[in-house]
């Protein structure tokens, strides 16, 4: 039986992208290949907010995710990959994860809820464990699945074949890749973040959309440039713009301009409903 290191497992409303407003189980795996310390910072600067939290944590350890402070700069799910907090993410068998999922569903079984596998970056090594999880008898009634990914990890041949099989008896578009490519506002480099071949591979298996997190007109222009690259590589899906910021004050400053920028280009606007609804707390 396979195992997964799980940062969070919770039931909430999907706040972003194609499934905005849909009741969803979120399975947040541990680990990421990026840090995204540039979010919310002046161009070229990196956030040290998490370092301050880590110092506090050394003095007086946090025992669970919901006690961790929220950040307004850098990656808002920092504890899902930062090794200083890794002890908060247990390693669980796929049986335990399936049981945990059923436990948090309101009817104790799948109805119309959607499963979001997120991170961190969920398409790192955990690809080898998902077939065990998704084939579990308690997971068979699941109708729709999304991977929220940064779009940098190729699918292994085995996992790609498995996903083709998983889709076979389900509705068209049952499998979605919500790809959030990291622009320079994140602090990550273009060459490592914008990988059209990876997105084309996802598109061969499921429905793919791009969701760019932007804070300025300059970021939107960069999103245009990235979209052209993806299209040259064969990408055919929709594009969303979403404001930066996991904290309401930051978010409100950005939202309207981001919506206008999306409209101007015929792109879609994605809110972050978890911010106004739940203040972006852990577990939402
Ligand atoms: S890719 Fe996502 S999870 Fe990873 S550091 Fe960036 S924002 Fe955080």
Boltz pocket constraint, residues with backbone or C-beta under 6 A from the ligand:
constraints:
  - pocket:
      binder: B
      contacts: [[A, 32], [A, 33], [A, 34], [A, 35], [A, 36], [A, 75], [A, 76], [A, 77], [A, 78], [A, 81], [A, 119], [A, 120], [A, 121], [A, 150], [A, 182]]
      max_distance: 6.0
